[in-house]
Amino acid sequence: MTGAGHPDLLRTEGLRKHFGEVRAVDGVDLDLKEGVLTAVIGPNGAGKTTFINLLSGNLFPDAGRIFFLGEEITRLPVHLRVRRGLGRSFQITNVFPQLTVSRNIQLPLLSCLGTAWRFWKAVDASEEIHRRTEMILAEAGLEEKAHLPACILSHGDQRLLEVGIALAAKPRLILLDEPTAGMNPAERSRILKLIADLSAARRTTFVLIEHDMDVVFSLAQQIVVLHQGRILARGTPSVIREDARVRDIYLGGEIA
């Protein structure tokens, strides 16, 4: 369970990242509230993935500042952001393929409990790690696949596992980059249900990049629209659906 809430879970001020003449992120000011599921959308090249990379620490900005739970994290490396409760999943599935599903979950649990240096001996001796592993696997619907190597899971199950890995670090915020990409309808339904259930239970707060407008408008409580590296619009799904500027960049069709 997350805390009672923070005025600004995450805030950016004048965030900029340029690649030569390309202004991928061009002065973004944004505040995210705890418990509000936010979708970041925009046409190709709008700067969505660059923006998420800046928040997660995979890139550092050229200018601007990032605050998480009131602390500036602008130049903080990825692993220290994770320790503070900022998790991330990628467009390409990021699991340990040769380890079992359980071991994938237990690695971040070991790190969080400060016993990673003792490695698997600490797992075998810890009832707490076993309890939390079982809880996360049950939430992700992967308990029956706990002893399988991650490499033989379906694409959808690997994405569920990736969310489970992020949950193991007890994050206050998880950034999801196209979580439904490459999934069939059944797989997509499962991961969307997981995200919706975790959000409703206030287990964590989600920010997701997503191109599927059906997913965005069915799941998000707040939508942020990026265009040419800047925020074009932000608001509830109903507000965004009726925004003439948003309809124009999407040619009306995808958000109709």
C-alpha positions as CSV (number, residue, x, y, z in Angstrom):
1,M,0.0,0.0,0.0
2,T,1.3,3.5,-0.8
3,G,1.3,6.2,1.7
4,A,-1.5,8.7,2.3
5,G,-0.3,10.7,-0.6
6,H,2.2,13.5,-1.4
7,P,1.3,16.9,-2.9
8,D,3.6,16.1,-5.8
9,L,4.7,12.6,-6.3
10,L,6.8,13.7,-9.2
11,R,7.4,17.1,-10.6
12,T,9.5,18.5,-13.5
13,E,10.6,22.0,-14.1
14,G,11.7,23.2,-17.5
15,L,12.9,19.8,-18.6
16,R,14.9,19.8,-21.8
17,K,16.7,17.2,-23.9
18,H,18.0,18.0,-27.4
19,F,19.7,15.7,-29.9
20,G,21.4,18.0,-32.3
21,E,18.7,20.1,-33.9
22,V,16.0,17.7,-32.6
23,R,14.2,19.1,-29.5
24,A,13.0,15.8,-28.1
25,V,11.9,17.3,-24.8
26,D,11.6,21.1,-24.9
27,G,10.7,22.7,-21.6
28,V,8.3,20.3,-19.9
29,D,6.7,21.4,-16.7
30,L,4.6,18.6,-15.2
31,D,3.4,17.5,-11.8
32,L,2.0,14.0,-11.1
33,K,-0.2,13.2,-8.1
34,E,0.0,9.9,-6.2
35,G,-2.8,7.5,-7.0
36,V,-3.6,9.1,-10.4
37,L,-3.0,6.7,-13.3
38,T,-1.6,8.9,-16.1
39,A,-1.1,8.1,-19.8
40,V,1.4,10.0,-21.9
41,I,0.4,10.1,-25.6
42,G,1.4,11.9,-28.7
43,P,2.3,11.2,-32.4
44,N,5.6,9.5,-33.3
45,G,8.5,11.7,-32.5
46,A,6.6,13.7,-29.8
47,G,9.3,13.0,-27.2
48,K,7.4,10.4,-25.1
49,T,10.1,7.8,-24.6
50,T,12.8,10.5,-24.1
51,F,10.7,12.1,-21.4
52,I,10.3,8.7,-19.6
53,N,14.0,8.1,-20.0
54,L,14.7,11.4,-18.3
55,L,12.3,10.6,-15.4
56,S,13.9,7.1,-14.9
57,G,17.5,8.3,-15.1
58,N,18.4,6.4,-18.4
59,L,19.1,9.9,-19.8
60,F,20.1,13.1,-18.0
61,P,18.5,16.4,-19.2
62,D,20.3,19.3,-20.8
63,A,18.4,21.7,-18.6
64,G,15.6,21.6,-16.0
65,R,15.0,19.7,-12.8
66,I,13.2,16.6,-11.6
67,F,11.7,16.2,-8.1
68,F,10.4,12.9,-6.6
69,L,8.7,13.0,-3.3
70,G,10.0,16.5,-2.7
71,E,13.7,15.5,-3.4
72,E,15.6,16.6,-6.4
73,I,16.7,13.5,-8.5
74,T,17.8,15.3,-11.7
75,R,21.3,13.7,-11.8
76,L,20.6,10.7,-9.6
77,P,21.6,7.3,-11.3
78,V,18.9,4.7,-12.1
79,H,19.6,2.4,-9.1
80,L,19.3,5.2,-6.6
81,R,16.0,6.2,-8.1
82,V,14.8,2.6,-7.8
83,R,15.7,2.6,-4.1
84,R,13.7,5.7,-3.6
85,G,10.7,4.1,-5.2
86,L,10.8,4.9,-8.9
87,G,10.4,1.8,-11.1
88,R,10.4,1.4,-14.9
89,S,9.6,-1.2,-17.6
90,F,10.8,-0.9,-21.2
91,Q,9.4,-1.3,-24.7
92,I,11.6,-4.5,-25.0
93,T,10.9,-7.0,-22.3
94,N,13.6,-6.8,-19.6
95,V,13.7,-10.0,-17.5
96,F,16.5,-12.5,-16.6
97,P,15.7,-15.2,-19.2
98,Q,17.7,-18.1,-17.7
99,L,16.4,-17.6,-14.1
100,T,13.1,-19.0,-13.0
101,V,10.1,-16.8,-12.6
102,S,10.4,-16.9,-8.8
103,R,14.1,-16.0,-9.0
104,N,13.3,-13.0,-11.2
105,I,11.1,-11.7,-8.4
106,Q,13.5,-12.6,-5.6
107,L,16.5,-10.7,-7.0
108,P,15.0,-7.2,-6.4
109,L,13.5,-8.4,-3.1
110,L,17.0,-9.4,-1.9
111,S,18.3,-6.0,-2.9
112,C,15.5,-4.2,-1.1
113,L,16.2,-6.2,2.1
114,G,19.9,-5.5,1.9
115,T,20.9,-9.2,1.6
116,A,21.8,-9.4,-2.1
117,W,25.4,-10.1,-1.2
118,R,24.4,-13.4,0.4
119,F,22.5,-14.2,-2.8
120,W,20.3,-17.3,-2.9
121,K,21.2,-18.5,0.6
122,A,19.3,-15.5,1.9
123,V,16.2,-16.6,-0.1
124,D,16.2,-20.1,1.3
125,A,16.5,-18.8,4.8
126,S,13.9,-16.0,4.6
127,E,10.2,-16.7,5.1
128,E,9.5,-13.0,4.3
129,I,11.0,-13.3,0.8
130,H,9.0,-16.4,0.1
131,R,5.8,-14.7,1.3
132,R,6.4,-11.6,-0.7
133,T,7.4,-13.6,-3.8
134,E,4.2,-15.7,-3.6
135,M,2.1,-12.5,-3.1
136,I,3.6,-10.8,-6.2
137,L,3.3,-14.0,-8.4
138,A,-0.4,-14.3,-7.4
139,E,-1.1,-10.7,-8.2
140,A,0.5,-11.2,-11.7
141,G,-1.2,-14.5,-12.2
142,L,2.1,-16.4,-12.6
143,E,2.0,-18.6,-9.5
144,E,1.6,-21.8,-11.5
145,K,4.7,-20.8,-13.6
146,A,6.9,-19.9,-10.6
147,H,9.5,-22.7,-11.3
148,L,9.7,-22.2,-15.1
149,P,12.7,-20.4,-16.7
150,A,11.5,-16.9,-17.8
151,C,12.8,-17.5,-21.3
152,I,10.0,-20.0,-22.1
153,L,7.2,-17.7,-21.0
154,S,4.9,-16.1,-23.6
155,H,5.5,-12.5,-24.5
156,G,2.5,-11.5,-22.4
157,D,3.6,-13.5,-19.4
158,Q,7.1,-11.9,-19.6
159,R,5.5,-8.5,-19.5
160,L,3.5,-9.5,-16.5
161,L,6.7,-10.8,-14.9
162,E,8.4,-7.5,-15.6
163,V,5.7,-5.6,-13.7
164,G,6.1,-8.1,-10.9
165,I,9.9,-7.4,-10.8
166,A,9.1,-3.7,-10.6
167,L,6.6,-4.3,-7.8
168,A,9.2,-6.2,-5.8
169,A,11.0,-3.0,-5.1
170,K,7.9,-1.5,-3.4
171,P,7.7,1.4,-5.9
172,R,5.7,4.5,-5.3
173,L,5.7,5.1,-9.1
174,I,6.1,2.8,-12.1
175,L,6.8,4.1,-15.5
176,L,5.5,1.7,-18.2
177,D,6.6,2.1,-21.8
178,E,4.0,0.6,-24.2
179,P,3.1,-2.2,-21.8
180,T,0.7,-3.9,-24.3
181,A,3.0,-3.7,-27.4
182,G,3.0,-7.0,-29.3
183,M,0.3,-8.7,-27.2
184,N,-2.6,-10.7,-28.4
185,P,-6.1,-9.6,-27.1
186,A,-6.1,-12.2,-24.2
187,E,-2.6,-11.1,-23.1
188,R,-3.5,-7.5,-23.3
189,S,-6.6,-8.0,-21.2
190,R,-4.5,-9.7,-18.5
191,I,-1.9,-6.9,-18.1
192,L,-4.5,-4.2,-18.3
193,K,-6.5,-5.8,-15.5
194,L,-3.3,-6.1,-13.4
195,I,-2.5,-2.4,-13.9
196,A,-6.1,-1.4,-13.1
197,D,-6.3,-3.6,-10.0
198,L,-2.9,-2.4,-8.6
199,S,-3.9,1.2,-9.3
200,A,-7.3,0.8,-7.7
201,A,-5.7,-0.9,-4.6
202,R,-3.2,2.0,-4.5
203,R,-0.4,-0.4,-4.5
204,T,1.5,2.0,-6.7
205,T,1.0,4.9,-9.1
206,F,1.4,4.3,-12.9
207,V,2.5,6.5,-15.7
208,L,2.3,4.8,-19.1
209,I,3.2,5.5,-22.7
210,E,0.7,3.9,-24.9
211,H,-0.3,4.2,-28.6
212,D,-3.5,2.2,-28.4
213,M,-6.2,4.9,-27.7
214,D,-8.7,2.2,-26.6
215,V,-6.3,1.3,-23.8
216,V,-5.6,5.0,-22.9
217,F,-9.2,6.1,-22.7
218,S,-10.4,3.0,-20.8
219,L,-7.5,3.0,-18.2
220,A,-6.2,6.5,-17.6
221,Q,-7.5,9.0,-15.1
222,Q,-5.3,11.8,-16.6
223,I,-3.8,12.1,-20.0
224,V,-0.8,14.2,-21.0
225,V,-0.4,14.9,-24.7
226,L,3.1,15.6,-26.0
227,H,3.7,17.2,-29.3
228,Q,7.2,18.3,-30.7
229,G,8.7,17.9,-27.2
230,R,6.1,20.1,-25.4
231,I,2.9,19.5,-23.5
232,L,0.1,20.3,-25.9
233,A,-2.7,19.4,-23.5
234,R,-3.4,17.6,-20.2
235,G,-6.6,16.6,-18.4
236,T,-9.2,13.9,-17.9
237,P,-10.0,11.5,-20.8
238,S,-13.2,13.5,-21.5
239,V,-11.4,16.8,-21.7
240,I,-8.7,15.4,-24.0
241,R,-11.3,13.7,-26.3
242,E,-12.9,17.1,-26.9
243,D,-9.7,19.1,-27.3
244,A,-9.5,20.5,-30.8
245,R,-5.7,20.7,-30.8
246,V,-5.4,17.0,-29.9
247,R,-8.0,16.0,-32.5
248,D,-6.0,17.9,-35.1
249,I,-2.7,16.2,-34.4
250,Y,-4.4,12.8,-34.4
251,L,-6.5,13.7,-37.4
252,G,-9.5,13.1,-35.3
253,G,-9.7,9.4,-36.0
254,E,-7.9,7.7,-33.1
255,I,-9.5,9.7,-30.3
256,A,-13.0,10.0,-31.9
